[in-house]
Each structure stands twice: as C-alpha cells, then as structure tokens.
Amino acid sequence: MILRPHGSTRVAITQPDHAALAGRIIGAWRANGLLDSPRRDDILLAVAEHDNGWREIDDALLVDPATGAILDFMTVPAHVKRGVWSRAIARLAATPYAAALVAHHAGHVYSRYRSDEAWLPFFAEMDASRDRLLREAVAVTCDNLLADYVFLRIGDLASLAFCTAGTMLGGEFGYTVRLDGTRVVITPDPFEGADVPFSIDGHEIEGYTFARRVTIAGVAAGSR
C-alpha cells in the first residue's frame, strides 16, 4: 500500500493501481525506440503488472501491532517485501519476457540488501527466475532486457513520484523524475512535447479502515 498525503488525511493507493499508472505513463513514451520495439507489448505488460504480487497484501491495511502505525510498502516487514515477487512472476509466466523484466526489477529495487545474509535466498531466486525466463522467451537476450529495463524503472519512479506526493523522486539511466504540483516531469522529455493526463483512485483512511473513494488527477510531461 502507498499512503499519499491528502490535506489533513492520507489516501491509500494500492501497489497494483500504482503499477497500472506506470503502464499508462510508459504507454505514451516515444523515446528509446519503444514505439517500434518488437518487445513493446511485453514491456508494457511488465510495467503495468510489476506490482501485482501485492494484491493480497493490499486487500486490507496492515498495522504495526507494537505502535499502531499503518504500514506502507516501505515499512512492511522484510519478509512481506520479499514474498510479493514470486507471485508477480508466476502471474506473468505466460509471457516470459515480461516476467523476466519483473524478476530483474525485484533484484534492482532491493539491491541495497545484496550483502544482507537474510536476503541472499531472495536474490538467488530472482536472478535464477530472470535467467530461466529469458531462456524461455523468444529471440531476446540479456542485452535486450538491460536496455528495456529503463522503461520499467522510470515508469515505476514516475508513478511513485505522483502516488507518494513527491517523497519518491530520483532518476536513473540518464533520466530524472520530479514532481511539480500535479505534474510529473521527466527529463529529458520522452513524450516529444506532449502532456500525458492521468488519474488514479484511492481511499481516504478513517482510523484504521478505508473510507470514501477519491480520484487524484495529474499530468506526466517532459521538461520544457
């Protein structure tokens, strides 16, 4: 779950909904050869579904029993973070290249834990899954995956920038992402000057339950 500041309250946005927003943003991407890529459909599937393993977790708010704090995707226990990825990969198994991209993403976003003994089995599983799925995919190489991963990573960061109200900013692979009001600005511009309007639904939190549904609108754009 993502908890977005919303005036005096917070809005709960599910991880699968965040991923779907990332997919809509990358669907408008016109740089890096994506429009003509023979792997475009698989790439967009990976972006839009990369967090589907959180579906079961996000069915309800998780609460720290010691403090009473509602837990988001950053503060849930490590075993929860590790556990979502095998489900996501399994759900994409019919499209091996998309699943391989998601396995690579799992290893990338948690790479700071590579030297943590408790995480070693996780990285071994993700790396092995990525390599196996690449072998199952048709006419793709590791070089293809490494080049195509930019779309998943920057799409993820762009959506997170909006869904967290700017607490997850950054950049990689030659791109930077920042939030300017309701505009997610990506530099350099991957949209050829176009604005990409979007919206995402969430629920305001009342106590420890979901309250009214809200829609938050924004725009993805390149730097001008």
N, C-alpha and C positions, 0 to 999 in steps of 0.2 A: 504494500500500500504506500502511496505517496500522500503526504499531508501538506496541502498548499495553504499558506496564509491567505485569509479572505476577510479583510476588515478585522473585526474583533473575534472572528471564529476561524475555523480551518475547514477546508474541503478535502475529503478523501477521494483520491483518484486511483483506480486500480492499475496495477502494472500492465495487464493486457491492454487496457484502454490507452495508457501511455505509449505502448509499443505500436498500437494501431495508428496513433497520431504520428509517430515517427515514420510509419509507412506512407502516410498521406504526404508528409513533407518531402520524403525522398522520391515519391512518385512524380513530383514536379521538377526534380533535379535534371539539369540539362548539360552538366559538365562531366568530365572524366569518361566520356564515351558511353555513359549509361543508356542513353536513348537507343543506341544501335547495338548494344551488347546482346549476344545470343543468350546470355545468362540473366537478362533483366528480370524476367518473371520470377526466377528463383531468388534473386537478390531481394526483390520487393517482398516476397513471401517471408524471407528470413527477417527482414526489418520489421514487418508488421506483426510477426508472431514470435519474436525473440523472447518475450516475457510470458508466454502462455503457461509456463510451469508454475507461475504464481497464482493461477486461477483458484486453486483450492485454498491457498493461504489467504487470499483477499476476499473470500466469501464473508469474512467477519473481521472486526477489528481485533488485533492482538494487543494484550495488555501485559505489562511487566507486573507480575504478582508482588514484587517487593516494593515497587514505587507507585504503582497505579498508573504509570505513564502509558499512553497509547504508543505502540511501536510502529515505526515505518520501515521501509525497505533497507534503510541504513542501520537501524538499531535492533532489528530482529536478531535472534541468536545465530551464530555462525552455521550451525547445522541446518537451519532453515534456508539460509542463503545458498548453501551447497546443494540442498535437496531439490531445488526447483529445476535444475538444469537437465537432469536425466529425463524428467517428464517432458520438458520442452523439446528435447532432441527426439524422444520417442514419438511425439505427436507430429513431427516433421519427417519421419523416417521414409515416407513415400516419396519425398523429394530430397534425395541425399545431399545435394549441394547446399540447399537451404539449411538443412540440419548441420552440415559441416561448418557453415558460417556461424551458426549459433554456438556450436561447441567451441569454436575459436574465440568467439566473443566472451564466453564464460571464462576462459582462461585469461583473456586480456584484461577484463574489468577487475578481476581479483588478483592480478599479477603481483601486487604488493605483498601477497601472502605466500609467494613461491618458496620462501625459505622457512615457512612455519610448518613444523612437522605435522601438526594436526590437519593441515590442508593438502599434504602430499598425495594421499589417495585420490582426492578430488581432481588435482591437476593431471595425474596419471590417467584417470578415467576420461577427462575431457580431451586430452591430447590423443589418446587411443581412439576415442569416438570420432574425432575430427579426421584422423588419418584413415580410418576404416570407411567412413562415409565418402571421403574423397575418392577412394578406390572404387566405390560403388557408383559414383556419379559418372556421367558420360562426357568424355572429351574435356575434362577440366584438370588443372594442375594446381599444385600448391602456390605457384606464382599467380595464377588467376585468383585464388582465394585471398592472398595477401593484398592484391591490388583492389579487389572488390570489397574488402572489409571496410574501406573508408566510408562506404555508404551506410553500413550498419552502425558504425561507431559515431559518425557525425549526425546521423538521424537520431540516434539514441541521445546524444548530448543536446541536440536542438529541442527535442521534445521534453527532456528533463529540465532544460532551462526554463521552459514555459510552465511545466507542471509543478515545479518546485518554487516558482516565482523568483527565479534567478539565483538560487543557492547552489545550483549545479552548473556552473559556467566552466568554460575551458576551451580546449582546442587540441587537435592532433592532425597529423598527415597534411600539414600545410593549411588547415582551416582553423578559424576561431569562431566561437559562438558566444553571443552576449544577448542579454535581454534589455530592451529599451522600451519601458512601459509594457505594452501588449505586443510589441514587435520582437520576434526572434531574428536577430541579424547575424548572418553567416558571411564571413569574409575569407577569401574572395567570393564574389557573387556567383553561386551555382545556378541561378534561375534566369539568367540573361535579362535582368531588369524587371522581371515580373514579381508581383506580390502574390503570395500564396495564402489566402484566407483559410482559417480553420476554426474549429471549436471542439471542446471536449467536455463531457459530462462528469459530474462528481456528486457527492452527497455532503452537505454540511454535517458536522458532527455535533450531536447534542448529548452531553455527558459521555457515555461510552457506547452510544448507538448512532446509527445513520439516521439523519433527519431529512429535510427536504432536498430534492434533487435540484442541482443548479447547472447551468451551462456557462462556460467561460470561453470567450472568443478571443482570437488573436490572429496574427499575421506572421508568416515567415517571409523573409526578404534577404536579398544580398545587400552588402554595403553599397552606398551610393556615393 
